[in-house]
């Protein structure tokens, strides 16, 4: 399988999963790198998958519900290309694509179709590609930003599927939301030893309490916490006699730039289970999925909250549950894993209001940060 350009320049991916349509799907995802951050939303009846195409360098792929990326006869994907002196315009990008393909497909050509106005004031330049040796039907929409050329490609193995999917392709382009072109990706400082001071007030836990460390030092290895010295905690690995198989993590900590650490108490597993169950019920219908999509967009303030909070050192997954009462008031926000990014998201989203519902609603958003 071949695509419309070399994809090795993809740097970083942040996926914001609104309604979870499948194990690998999300409603809206943000492609996130040092010079770009923009969001796209899956059209109705389609999946936005942030996992299946990663081995091929594709961090956002779209395909119809009930299909898979590997087997679907039609799919779309997203790319961000950093501008260079040689490729700094959409026309230059199209020319570079044709040059890449002409070695194997000498008859390939591109034709300009339209300049599609996007809701946010930007535009997508749409080009149709024909004549590749595999007989694919392809169209690409290019959005030129200051530092990058961002684009969506629709590819189909036959004309019938291609024609049926053009509306979905157009919907993806129209969902384009620019977030930033100056993303601060920080390296996590290295811990120094097993003794460190608290930043702020030390948490209240029993001296020499046995628990698993959720992050830092050696993740998952049981350690003993000793806070007998005021304002300071010492960690040491627990011996076999001091551990048991049923130790449950209680606190998660993060190293700070000055080599101090902040502790965050973990939520009870039963709380997360209840939220997952309620969310699955509330978002099971098309109306519920639509409501959830609107809630999560408002919750993250069209990406502003993510831009503010994810600039902090973080790598991994974040899940947020937004509990809304029948009047549309935000009753509670639960964000995991507990830490500085989660706390920032909670602080940035206080007092949100949403459309009222008959019996309240629990919305779920999942964020994935990968280097």
N, C-alpha and C positions, 0 to 999 in steps of 0.2 A: 504494500500500500504506500502510495507516495502523496505528498502534500505540497501546497503551493509555495513553500519557502523553507529554508533551513531554520529549524526551530531550536538550535542550540543556545540561543541567547536568552531564553527564559530564565529568570533569576529566582523568583520568589512567588509564593502563592498564598493568598488568604481567601478562604472560602467562607462565605456567610450563608449558612443553610437556613432558609426560612422554613416552609413546610418540608418535611423529610418524606419524599415520595418513594424512596427505596433505600436499601442499605447504603448505596453509593451515591444517592442523589441529593440535590439541594434545590431550593427555589431561586435564590439569588446568590451569586458568588462574586468575589472581588479578586481580580488579578492584580498582584501587588509586588512591585519591585522597586529598585533604588530610584528609578526615574518615572514610575507610573503606578497608579492605583485607580482602577475603574471597575464599576459593577455592571453585570448583565443579569437578566432574569430569564428563567426558562419560560417559553410560551405555554399556554394551556395545552395539556396533553403531551408535553415533552418533559424529559429529565435533563437537568444540568448535573453532570457527573464530574466530580473532581478527583477521581481515583483511576478509572479504567484506562485513561490515555497517558498517564504519567510516564510509563516506561517508554513511550514514544515521544516524550517531551511535550505532550498536550495536557495542560493542567485544567482546561475547561472544555468538555465535550458535551454536545447536546444530541439527543436522539428520542424517538417517540416512546411513550410509556409502553411497557410490555416487551420492548426490545432490549438489546444490549449493544454496547459500543462495538464489540467484536463481530456481531452478527447482523446488525442493522444494515439495510440497503441504502439508508440515507442518514446522514449525521452532519453536525456543524461543530466547529471548534474555534477557539479564540487565540490570538497571538498579539503580543506587544513587541514591536521592533524599535530598538534605539536608533535614532537618526545618526547618520554618518555624513561626511562630506560628499560621498558618492550617492547615498540614498537619503534624501532629506525631504522629499515630496511624495505624494501618492503616485504621481506618474512615474517617478523614478523607481518606486517600489514595484509597480506593475511591470516595468521594463526588466527589473532584476529577477522577478518571478519567471518571466518568459525566458530569460537567459538561462536560468537554472534548469528549465525543463526541456529546452530545445535539443540537448544532447541526446535524450531518449525519445522526445516527441517533437520532431522538426516541424510538424504542422500545427503546433499549438498556437492559439491566438487569443487576444483579449479585446473586448469591445465595451466601451463606456455605455452605461445604460441611463443612469440618472444621478442627480445630487439630492439625496434624501435628507430633508430637514428633520433634525432630532428635537425633542421637546425642550432640551436644555440650551438651545441656541447654536449647537454645533451641527455639523452636517456629515453625512456618510457618502462617499463617492463609491458608486456601485459599478462593478465590472463583471461581465460574463466571460468565462473561459471555455474554449472549445478546442477539440483536436488533439487531446492527449492520447497516448497509445493504449491506455486502458479503457477508453470509451466512457470516462466519467463525465457527468454534467456538473459544473461547478460555477458558483457565483461568490464574489467577495465584496464586502462593504468595508471601506477604509475610512477611519476617523483620524485626521491629522491633529496631533497635539504639539505643544512647543518642543518637547524633547523626544517624543516617540510617534510612530505611526501604529495605531491600534486597529486590529481588524478581525472580522468574523467571516468564516468561510463555510459555505454550505456545499456538500458533496453528495452526489447520488449515483448509483450504478445504472439507473434507467430513467428515462424522461418522465414517466408517469409519476414515480416517487418524487422526482425533482420538482415537477410542476405543483404537486400537492403540498410540498414543503416550503414553497416560496413565501407563503403568508407567515409561517413560523419564523423563517429567516428574517423577514421584515420586522416581526415582533421583537426578535432578539436585538436588532439594531436600534429600534425605537426605545428599548429599555436602557440603553447605554447611559451611565451616570459617571461623570468624571469626579474623582475624589482628590487626587493630588499628583504632582509630578516631582515632588521633593520628599522622598520617604526616608526617614531616619531609621536605619537598621543597625542596631547597636550590638556589639559583641558582649556576651555575658562575662563578667569578671570571674577570674578563677579564685576559688576559695583557698585560704591559707590555713591549713591545720584544722583541728576539730574544736578549738576553743574560740568563742567569739562573743562580743557584747551585743545586747539587744539595742535596736534602734527604737526608742520609745519605751513604753511600759512593758515589762516582761509578762507573758501570759501566766495565768493562774493554773498550774498543774502540779500534781504531787511530786515531791523530790524523788529522784531515781525512779520515776514512772517508766514502765516499759511501753514502747510504742514504735511503730515503723516511721521512718522519715520518708515523706512523700517526694521530696526534691532536695538536691544538694548532697554533699558528702558522697555516700554510696546509696543511691535510691533503692528503697525496699529492704535494706539491711536493718534489722532491729538494733537500736542503740539505747543507751541510758542517758536521760537528761538529769543534770545535777545543777539546781539553781540555789544551792546553799550560800553562795557568795552573792550578795546583793547586786542587782543590775547586770549580772553576768550568768551565762549558762555554759556548761561544759558538756560535750558529747563524747561518749566513748562506745565502741562496739560492745554489744552484750555478749556474754559467754553463752555456751550451750545450756548451762544450768539456769540461766536467767531468762531464757526465751521459751516460748511455746508456739504451737502452730496456729493458735487462734488469736494472736495479737492483731488488733485492728488499728490502722493509722488514725491518729487523733489530731495531729497538727501537721501543717505543711509550712516549710520556711523557704525564704528566698534570700540569697546573698545580695547585699547592697554594694555600691561602688566603693565604699570605704571599708569593705570587708566586715561590716556588721550584718546582722540578719533580722528580717521581720518574720514573725510567726503568724499564721492564720489557722484558726480552728476549722476543721473539716465538718461539712454537713453530715448528719446522720444518713446512712444509706436508705432508710425507709422514707425519708423526705423526698429524695430524688426519685425513688420508685413511684411514690404517689403522684409526683408532678408528671412523670413520663406516662403513667396510666391516664391521667386526666387529659394531657395533651393529645394522646392518641385518639381519645374519644372526641375531643372538641374539633380536631382538624381532620376528621375522617371523611367529611363531605366536601364537595367542590366549594360550597359556600364557606365552610370552615377554613379550607386552604387559602381561599381568597382573603378572608378576614385576617388570617395569620400573616399572610404576606404584607398586608397593609400595616399591621401592628408592628412587625419587625422593622419595616422601612422607617416608620415614625420613631420607633424606639432608638434606632441607631442614628436618627436625624440625617438620613440620606448619606451615611458614611462618616459624618463629622465625628461621632463618638469613637468610631474605630480609628480614625486618623489621630485623634487625641491620645487614645489609650494604648494602641498597639505599637506606637513608637517606643514605648518602654520595652526593656529587654524581655523577650518572650519567644518561645518556640514550642509549639504543641497545639492542643485543641482547647477550645473554650465553648461551653454550652450555657446559654442563658434561658431561664424560664421566667416569663412575664405573667403574673397572675392579675387578672382584670375582673372587677366586680360588674354587676349588671348595669351600673350607671356609666361604665367606661372608665372608672377610676383605677389607677394602677395600685393594687394593694400590696404587692410584694415582688421583689426581684431576687432570684437566686442564680448566681453565676459560679460555675466551676471550670477549672480547678481554682480553689480559693487562693488568692494572691493579689499582688499589686495591680495587675491588669484587670482582674475581676472587680476589685474594689474601685478602681477608676471608672469602670463601666457603670457600676451601681451609683457612684457619686454623680456621674454625668447625666443620669437618666431619672432623677427624682421628679415626682409630681407629673409624670406623663398622663395625658388623657387620650382616650380612644373612643370610637363610636360605641354606644351602649349595646348590650346583648341581652337576650332574654334571661339567661341564667349564669352569666359570667363566662370567662374563657381563660385557658392557660395556653399561651403561645410559647413556641420553642425556637431558638436560633442557635446554630452551631457554627463556630468559627474555627478554621484550621489555618495555622501559620507554619509554613515550611520554608526552609532555606533551599 
